[in-house]
């Protein structure tokens, strides 16, 4: 049940971001109750809006990936080449608590909104910049590129040593989470300074990079060579610990992941296999191969035995035996298993209403976290109300919309 106010209620976030990483930051802050105003171009959609499996959603600029990280936000569409748009933006920033941006380094300054100057003019403001490789690098970055540059693809290499991309934009979401944490840390600092009565003469500019976020995820992968100078061989066929009784194995109808890092877990696995499908010869050979660390031999025997029964039969047996195990499920299957706790939104499509769940904040609390969310906005859906909030009069707003300096959805 969602209560009335989240922990960030009353705070305003200007979300001047695009694609995945930046909007994910704003989405998390919005889930926690902030009023998030998404700033978009007046003359075209963010690519993530237009990309949709459902043509009806694509036509509305509501691509599925957009929907799952933009519910709850308001949208304003502006042409920043126009002085009135820049005036409105300055007014919104002046009243905001947080400004999020993920332009290439220097782009915001060229638009007239230098972060270093903004925090001088607005001492309460937190500016959060998300880049690929940091403020000093103009190198273009996408998730795939940063996976390669950070060593993530090499750490996930196949059996032939070919680097492999993780199958979803993990770095985009990792940097989004780090950026949200950076914003919360800056807001906490501001709150403590205010409570202590300390004069706040300037705001705070936090800078988060995709490269930095990727490397924070990968500490176990480079710890040994970095600290001890020893590069330990790793195999994707086993768990990170290297235990030969761990890995991912085909069953008769799917794949099974098993991890046996503790001796009692390995013993429980061997016993469960013996009771269910392994011959006495296989059980003896498996125990011997695991004891002597013969990874290939151990996994050959495991694969042969596990292939004799369906995946959910093995999950039930090994769960009961205390062996860490899971079927390797599809992402949507995992999402549906927890979506009952997620917020719901309704989308008005031509001739129908689509009701769907969108991801929640990812943790729970004894206090209120997430409130009811607005439907993911069309581009410029709230342009009129937000421009009025910025102090522009009705005549100016109408002129901006008429001249293309601002945008709103066409009538359906």
PyMOL commands that set and color helices and strands:
alter all, ss='L'
color gray80, all
select helices_A, chain A and resi 21-31+47-50+55-59+64-67+83-95+107-110+115-121+143-149+152-155+170-195+210-217+219-227+263-276+280-291+295-306+311-321+331-341+383-389+394-403
alter helices_A, ss='H'
color red, helices_A
select strands_A, chain A and resi 12-16+35-41+74-78+98-101+126-131+204-209+247-250+255-259+324-327+343-349+352-358+406-407
alter strands_A, ss='S'
color yellow, strands_A
deselect
rebuild
show_as cartoon
